[in-house]
Structure formats: C-alpha cells, structure tokens
Amino acid sequence: MPFVKVAVKKDVVSGRLMSVEANGNAILLTNLGNHYYAIWDTCTHIGCMLSDGELTGENVKCVCHGSIFGLKTGGVAKGSARQPEPAYQ
C-alpha cells in the first residue's frame, strides 16, 4: 500500500488504540513510547475490531475471542487466530 496520511502525531495518544481508515481499510494506530505502529484493525480470526480490544504492553487483545496480536509486526502472539495482521509503516 502506498503511504497515506491518516492522522497527525498529536491525535495518536500514547497508550491508546485508535481506528482510522486508509484506502477503504480499517487501520489500528497506536503510540507506544513515541513509536507509532499501524496494523489492520479487523481480527483475522472472526472479524472484530481490534481497536475495541485491550492494549497489553506491545500487544492488542481482541475482545471477541482473546487472540493477541503484536503491534510491531501484526503477528499472532496467542489465541485462536492463525493469520497475522497486515502491518504498515
């Protein structure tokens, strides 16, 4: 995906999950210690919005079935999900 500006830094509050749209896709943004991460906002397991989930360190836990995804890479850390989340710069 080409670079698309979806927010400004001041809008991405440290330690919070934020959902934005880019090219018709829901993207989860987060700021962890002034490092910004973006992964797909739709759980690859069941389709729930990860931005409704729980931030746990450098991971996000899906509210539907508890799958945990790494915010840096989108990889599955734990749970029912088998497919990673696409990650964006």
N, C-alpha and C positions, 0 to 999 in steps of 0.2 A: 504494500500500500504506500503511495507517495505521502510525504509529510503533509499533515493537515493540522492547522492550529485549532484547538478545541477549547482552550482556556488560557488564562494568564496565571502566573505563579501565585499571586495573592489570593486567587479563588480556590486554590487547592490547599486546604487547611491541613497542617501536619496532623497525622494520626487519624484522619477521617477518610471515608470512602466516598467517591464522587462519580456519578454516572454522567457521561456525555455521549454525543452522537458524532460519528465521523463516517461519511460516505454510506449512510444508512445502517451502520453497525453501532450497537451499544458498546461503549468502552468504559472500563472501570479505571479511574485515575486515583492515585494516592501519593502522598508526600510522606516519606519516612526519613527524618533527619536531613531535610533539604535535598533528598534524592527522589526524583519523580519517576513513577512506574505506571505503565498502562498495559492492561490485559483486556481480553474480551470480557464483557460484563454478563454473559449468559453462560450458566453452568453447562459444561459439555455432557453431564450425566442426565439431567432431567429438564434443563432449560430455565431454571430460576435465575433471578437477577443476583449476581454476586455482590453488587453494591448494597443490597439489603442484608448482607451477611455480617459476620463478625471479624474484625481485624485482630489477628493474634500474632504479634511480632511482625515477621516479614511474610505472613500468610493471610489468606482470607478464607473463612469457613462459610460454606453455603448453608443457608438456613433450611433448605428443604431436606437434604439427606446427610449433611455433615461432611461432605467432601471438602478437602482442604487443598488450596492451590497456592503455589509460591508466587508472590507478586513480582519478583525479579524476572522469572523465566516463564511463568504460566504453567509450570509443571505440576503434576498431581503429587502432593505430599502424603495424602492419606484419604481413605474413603472409597466410595462406590465408583467414582468417576475413573475412567480408564484413559480418556483422551485429554491431553494438556490444553490449556487455553492459549490461543494465539497471543503473543506478547509484542508490544510496539515500543519504538523509541520515543 
